[in-house]
Amino acid sequence: MGKFLRIGMDNYISKKLWDGPNPWFDVSGSKLQTDIWLYSEENERGELTGMSTIIKSEIMTNQGGYKGVKINSMSDIELSENFIDKNGKFIGFNIIVKKHAQVPEIEKFELNIQGYQSVNVAQRIDINYIGKNLNISFKTDVFPSASAGIIGAGGSFKLIQYDQPSYRDTHSLFKNGVRKPCLYPRN
């Protein structure tokens, strides 16, 4: 792992896979990016005594110039904690990052009048280190695409690639002429 590790996740709309309505602007591009930097803390004997973290998330601006917004009805989480045993020895850490974003209100309105609901751009990253085992998991909602990876002393590695499904199939407000229920809370 080295003394430094960067873990990142990017949710984005793939221009190639986009099958939703075609507005006058390009909807593709990054929607939500999160980076977590882990730094090891050591004692004079080189033993791991803890981890410090920096967490940075940013709601992005699409290719058409529209910046997404936070979904106020859905909570964001940034949690980082070290685990110390009863003798004061470092035994592990846990990090949870959970973020949500959506299109701005004007885009949301335009999608709704065309028969579509807006997207919950959701990210969850869980990192656990216990007993010398590092576990990293990434979660996203059904849409859009997502990729995630790590950069450390050994190089950079893509860990996941999730390609978005059909927007028309997953976010149409109507099925067979009947309005479908929303999949998540709206503002």
Residue frames relative to the residue before (quaternion, step in Angstrom):
aa qw qx qy qz dx dy dz
M 1.0000 0.0000 0.0000 0.0000 0.00 0.00 0.00
G 0.3284 -0.7400 0.5253 0.2619 3.58 0.98 -0.73
K 0.6344 -0.5414 0.3954 0.3847 3.58 -1.29 -0.21
F 0.7523 0.2559 -0.1400 0.5907 3.55 1.33 -0.12
L 0.0543 0.7800 -0.6214 0.0503 3.56 -1.03 0.81
R 0.1217 -0.7732 0.6191 0.0641 3.56 -0.95 0.91
I 0.0945 -0.7786 0.6203 0.0079 3.53 -0.87 1.07
G 0.0168 0.8354 -0.5467 0.0542 3.57 -0.72 1.02
M 0.0955 -0.7686 0.6309 0.0457 3.53 -1.28 0.57
D 0.0712 -0.7851 0.6152 0.0031 3.54 -1.03 0.90
N 0.1370 -0.7483 0.6449 0.0733 3.56 -0.87 1.03
Y 0.0932 0.8143 -0.5583 0.1281 3.56 -0.75 1.02
I 0.3960 -0.6573 0.5753 0.2833 3.53 -1.30 0.38
S 0.3173 -0.7429 0.5660 0.1644 3.52 -0.78 1.11
K 0.4478 -0.6953 0.4959 0.2648 3.57 -0.75 1.05
K 0.6459 0.5433 -0.3060 0.4404 3.56 1.03 -0.84
L 0.7627 0.3802 -0.1967 0.4848 3.62 0.98 -0.82
W 0.4809 0.6859 -0.4346 0.3308 3.63 1.25 -0.21
D 0.0229 0.8007 -0.5973 0.0396 3.59 -0.80 1.04
G 0.4302 0.7024 -0.4545 0.3392 3.58 1.25 0.41
P 0.7477 -0.3600 0.2690 0.4889 3.57 -1.27 -0.17
N 0.3440 -0.7532 0.5307 0.1809 3.55 -1.07 0.72
P 0.1542 -0.7904 0.5884 0.0730 3.56 -0.19 1.27
W 0.6945 -0.4775 0.3423 0.4153 3.57 -1.30 0.01
F 0.7211 0.3707 -0.2371 0.5352 3.61 1.28 -0.19
D 0.5605 -0.6008 0.4671 0.3265 3.55 -1.29 0.43
V 0.2508 -0.8038 0.5252 0.1236 3.62 -0.54 1.15
S 0.5271 0.6692 -0.4032 0.3342 3.60 1.23 -0.27
G 0.5512 0.6205 -0.4668 0.3055 3.51 -1.37 0.24
S 0.7209 -0.4385 0.3257 0.4264 3.53 -1.36 0.09
K 0.2266 -0.7736 0.5822 0.1059 3.55 -1.07 0.84
L 0.7924 -0.0422 0.0857 0.6025 3.57 0.97 -0.92
Q 0.0270 -0.7941 0.6069 -0.0168 3.57 -0.82 1.05
T 0.0425 -0.7819 0.6219 0.0016 3.53 -1.02 0.90
D 0.0410 -0.7695 0.6372 0.0098 3.54 -1.03 0.90
I 0.1048 -0.7626 0.6372 0.0380 3.53 -1.07 0.88
W 0.1358 -0.7726 0.6174 0.0594 3.56 -0.77 1.07
L 0.1317 -0.7785 0.6121 0.0449 3.57 -0.85 1.06
Y 0.0649 -0.7831 0.6185 0.0064 3.56 -0.91 0.97
S 0.3471 -0.7425 0.5320 0.2127 3.56 -0.79 0.99
E 0.2123 -0.7313 0.6359 0.1259 3.52 -1.21 0.69
E 0.0574 -0.8239 0.5633 -0.0243 3.57 -0.77 1.06
N 0.4271 -0.6545 0.5476 0.2988 3.53 -1.28 0.40
E 0.7451 -0.4188 0.2774 0.4388 3.59 -1.30 0.00
R 0.6607 0.4855 -0.3026 0.4860 3.62 1.24 -0.37
G 0.5462 -0.6413 0.3846 0.3775 3.61 1.31 0.05
E 0.4652 0.6703 -0.4478 0.3658 3.57 1.26 0.29
L 0.5068 -0.6493 0.4793 0.3029 3.55 -1.01 0.83
T 0.0891 -0.8203 0.5648 0.0125 3.58 -0.72 1.09
G 0.7984 -0.1395 0.0911 0.5786 3.59 1.24 -0.14
M 0.3100 -0.7070 0.6008 0.2073 3.51 -1.39 0.07
S 0.1355 -0.7422 0.6452 0.1206 3.53 -1.11 0.69
T 0.1786 -0.8052 0.5628 0.0548 3.55 -1.09 0.71
I 0.1141 -0.7067 0.6883 0.1174 3.47 -1.38 0.45
I 0.0959 -0.7936 0.6006 0.0149 3.57 -0.80 1.05
K 0.0298 0.7935 -0.6055 0.0538 3.56 -0.80 1.04
S 0.0054 0.7754 -0.6306 0.0317 3.56 -0.81 1.06
E 0.0320 -0.8025 0.5958 -0.0011 3.52 -1.05 0.76
I 0.3198 -0.6927 0.6151 0.1991 3.53 -1.00 0.94
M 0.3001 -0.8196 0.4751 0.1115 3.53 -0.63 1.18
T 0.4433 -0.6348 0.5649 0.2854 3.53 -1.44 0.14
N 0.4079 -0.7292 0.4872 0.2541 3.60 -0.77 0.98
Q 0.7253 -0.4414 0.3065 0.4303 3.56 -1.33 0.13
G 0.6642 0.5084 -0.2970 0.4607 3.59 1.19 -0.52
G 0.5959 -0.6098 0.3464 0.3912 3.59 1.29 -0.03
Y 0.5709 0.5804 -0.3922 0.4283 3.62 1.25 0.15
K 0.2592 -0.7665 0.5718 0.1356 3.56 -0.80 1.07
G 0.4699 -0.6727 0.5008 0.2755 3.55 -0.99 0.89
V 0.2872 -0.7401 0.5833 0.1718 3.56 -1.34 0.16
K 0.5773 -0.5673 0.4626 0.3619 3.54 -1.28 0.43
I 0.3670 -0.6763 0.5838 0.2592 3.57 -1.16 0.61
N 0.3269 -0.8037 0.4652 0.1756 3.57 -0.21 1.27
S 0.6701 0.5052 -0.3097 0.4470 3.60 1.09 -0.59
M 0.6991 0.3874 -0.2678 0.5380 3.62 1.26 -0.04
S 0.3914 -0.7643 0.4675 0.2100 3.56 -0.65 1.13
D 0.3051 -0.6934 0.6222 0.1976 3.52 -1.26 0.64
I 0.1425 -0.7815 0.6039 0.0647 3.55 -1.13 0.71
E 0.0521 0.7341 -0.6768 0.0162 3.55 -1.12 0.81
L 0.1172 0.8000 -0.5693 0.1486 3.57 -0.30 1.30
S 0.0687 0.7705 -0.6300 0.0691 3.56 -0.91 0.94
E 0.1293 0.8041 -0.5699 0.1091 3.57 -0.69 1.05
N 0.3238 -0.7092 0.5959 0.1924 3.55 -1.17 0.74
F 0.2655 -0.7412 0.5937 0.1663 3.57 -1.17 0.65
I 0.0801 -0.7859 0.6130 -0.0132 3.54 -0.83 1.11
D 0.3920 -0.7220 0.5103 0.2540 3.62 -0.87 0.86
K 0.7359 -0.4447 0.2816 0.4259 3.59 -1.29 0.12
N 0.6685 0.4723 -0.2938 0.4937 3.60 1.27 -0.34
G 0.5784 -0.6176 0.3601 0.3929 3.57 1.27 0.13
K 0.5131 0.6441 -0.4165 0.3853 3.59 1.27 0.22
F 0.4913 -0.6550 0.4986 0.2846 3.55 -1.02 0.93
I 0.0514 -0.8201 0.5697 0.0125 3.60 -0.84 0.97
G 0.8110 -0.1863 0.1036 0.5449 3.61 1.19 -0.09
F 0.2193 -0.7553 0.5966 0.1595 3.51 -1.37 -0.14
N 0.1830 -0.7532 0.6236 0.1020 3.52 -1.34 0.34
I 0.0149 -0.7764 0.6300 -0.0089 3.58 -0.98 0.89
I 0.0166 -0.7653 0.6434 -0.0062 3.55 -1.00 0.91
V 0.0235 0.7637 -0.6445 0.0307 3.56 -0.90 0.97
K 0.0304 0.7856 -0.6136 0.0735 3.55 -0.78 1.10
K 0.0376 0.8146 -0.5717 0.0898 3.59 -0.70 1.13
H 0.0992 -0.7768 0.6201 0.0473 3.56 -1.24 0.61
A 0.0486 0.7698 -0.6356 0.0330 3.56 -1.16 0.71
Q 0.0692 -0.7699 0.6314 0.0622 3.55 -1.32 0.28
V 0.6596 -0.4800 0.3810 0.4351 3.55 -1.30 0.08
P 0.5910 -0.5589 0.4237 0.3985 3.61 -1.18 0.38
E 0.7233 -0.4831 0.2905 0.3988 3.57 -1.26 0.48
I 0.6430 0.5257 -0.3445 0.4376 3.62 0.94 -0.75
E 0.6582 0.4831 -0.3032 0.4914 3.60 0.99 -0.79
K 0.6226 0.5457 -0.3291 0.4542 3.56 1.02 -0.85
F 0.6487 0.5137 -0.3007 0.4742 3.58 0.97 -0.90
E 0.6689 0.5047 -0.2982 0.4570 3.58 0.90 -0.94
L 0.6419 0.5116 -0.3203 0.4729 3.59 1.01 -0.78
N 0.6555 0.5303 -0.3078 0.4409 3.58 0.94 -0.91
I 0.6984 0.4561 -0.2995 0.4632 3.62 0.85 -0.83
Q 0.6598 0.4614 -0.3086 0.5065 3.58 1.27 -0.27
G 0.6080 -0.6084 0.3318 0.3874 3.60 1.29 0.11
Y 0.6344 0.5071 -0.3390 0.4748 3.58 1.17 0.50
Q 0.3558 -0.6970 0.5727 0.2443 3.54 -1.25 0.49
S 0.5423 -0.6131 0.4567 0.3487 3.55 -1.18 0.50
V 0.5332 -0.6508 0.4668 0.2726 3.51 -1.31 0.46
N 0.3059 -0.6725 0.6379 0.2173 3.53 -1.20 0.70
V 0.1533 -0.7637 0.6224 0.0772 3.58 -0.33 1.23
A 0.0450 0.8393 -0.5324 0.1007 3.56 -0.16 1.31
Q 0.0383 -0.7721 0.6343 0.0051 3.52 -1.12 0.82
R 0.0681 0.7441 -0.6646 0.0003 3.49 -1.19 0.66
I 0.0505 -0.7759 0.6287 -0.0120 3.52 -0.87 1.06
D 0.0614 -0.7769 0.6267 0.0031 3.57 -0.82 1.07
I 0.0131 -0.7801 0.6249 -0.0284 3.57 -0.84 1.03
N 0.0259 0.7984 -0.5983 0.0624 3.56 -0.77 1.07
Y 0.0322 -0.7662 0.6418 0.0066 3.53 -1.05 0.83
I 0.1944 0.7508 -0.6021 0.1894 3.56 -0.50 1.26
G 0.8550 0.0726 -0.0600 0.5099 3.58 -0.91 0.89
K 0.6598 -0.5386 0.2833 0.4408 3.57 1.04 0.82
N 0.5803 0.5325 -0.3928 0.4748 3.59 1.22 0.45
L 0.1777 -0.7742 0.6024 0.0783 3.56 -0.79 1.09
N 0.0375 -0.7894 0.6125 -0.0176 3.57 -0.78 1.09
I 0.0311 -0.7828 0.6211 -0.0194 3.56 -0.89 1.00
S 0.0263 0.7879 -0.6151 0.0098 3.58 -0.90 0.89
F 0.1902 -0.7621 0.6145 0.0734 3.52 -1.16 0.79
K 0.0250 -0.7846 0.6195 0.0022 3.56 -1.02 0.85
T 0.0155 -0.7771 0.6292 -0.0016 3.55 -1.16 0.68
D 0.5414 -0.5728 0.4787 0.3868 3.56 -1.27 0.17
V 0.7523 -0.4282 0.2684 0.4227 3.57 -1.31 0.10
F 0.7996 0.1057 -0.0313 0.5903 3.61 1.10 -0.60
P 0.6527 -0.1654 -0.7393 -0.0014 1.86 -1.98 1.46
S 0.7715 -0.2796 0.2609 0.5085 3.57 -1.24 -0.59
A 0.0729 -0.7825 0.6162 0.0520 3.56 -1.28 0.39
S 0.0084 -0.7533 0.6567 0.0346 3.53 -1.22 0.61
A 0.0204 -0.7989 0.6008 -0.0190 3.54 -1.15 0.64
G 0.0913 0.8048 -0.5815 0.0760 3.53 -1.16 0.59
I 0.3873 -0.6973 0.5548 0.2365 3.52 -1.39 -0.12
I 0.1275 -0.7348 0.6587 0.0998 3.52 -1.32 0.49
G 0.1628 0.7865 -0.5790 0.1403 3.57 -0.77 1.03
A 0.7981 -0.2900 0.2181 0.4811 3.54 -1.30 -0.35
G 0.7173 0.4593 -0.2480 0.4616 3.60 1.08 -0.70
G 0.7065 -0.4170 0.2666 0.5059 3.60 1.25 0.01
S 0.5183 -0.6093 0.4805 0.3595 3.56 -1.24 -0.39
F 0.0733 -0.8062 0.5866 -0.0243 3.53 -1.04 0.88
K 0.3145 -0.7045 0.6010 0.2090 3.57 -0.94 0.91
L 0.2306 -0.8042 0.5377 0.1050 3.57 -0.74 1.07
I 0.8077 0.0352 -0.0271 0.5879 3.59 1.05 -0.66
Q 0.0228 -0.7315 0.6792 0.0552 3.49 -1.35 0.45
Y 0.0087 -0.7864 0.6160 -0.0451 3.56 -0.56 1.20
D 0.1997 -0.7908 0.5705 0.0964 3.57 -0.65 1.13
Q 0.5300 -0.6652 0.4347 0.2961 3.53 -0.85 1.04
P 0.4063 -0.6749 0.5520 0.2732 3.58 -1.13 0.67
S 0.7369 -0.3764 0.3018 0.4735 3.56 -1.28 -0.20
Y 0.4154 -0.6966 0.5290 0.2497 3.58 -0.82 1.01
R 0.6323 0.5468 -0.3302 0.4384 3.59 0.95 -0.86
D 0.7000 0.4677 -0.2733 0.4653 3.60 0.95 -0.85
T 0.7638 0.4054 -0.2101 0.4561 3.60 0.96 -0.79
H 0.8160 0.2803 -0.1219 0.4906 3.61 1.10 -0.54
S 0.3745 0.6987 -0.5130 0.3293 3.58 1.21 0.35
L 0.4125 -0.7160 0.5064 0.2464 3.59 -0.96 0.83
F 0.7529 0.3324 -0.1809 0.5385 3.58 1.24 -0.29
K 0.0299 -0.7517 0.6581 0.0300 3.52 -1.17 0.71
N 0.8270 -0.0555 -0.0272 0.5588 3.55 -0.60 1.18
G 0.7266 -0.4562 0.2348 0.4569 3.58 0.99 0.88
V 0.6502 0.4850 -0.3097 0.4960 3.62 1.28 -0.04
R 0.4801 -0.6724 0.4825 0.2908 3.56 -0.94 0.95
K 0.3211 -0.7457 0.5556 0.1792 3.58 -0.87 1.00
P 0.5282 -0.6071 0.4680 0.3653 3.61 -1.13 0.48
C 0.5612 -0.5851 0.4633 0.3580 3.55 -1.24 0.52
L 0.4474 -0.7100 0.4861 0.2438 3.54 -1.10 0.72
Y 0.7921 0.0852 -0.0312 0.6036 3.60 1.21 -0.38
P 0.6552 -0.5235 0.3567 0.4116 3.59 -1.19 0.39
R 0.2240 -0.7537 0.6035 0.1326 3.55 -1.11 0.72
N 0.5173 -0.6090 0.4957 0.3403 3.55 -1.23 0.44
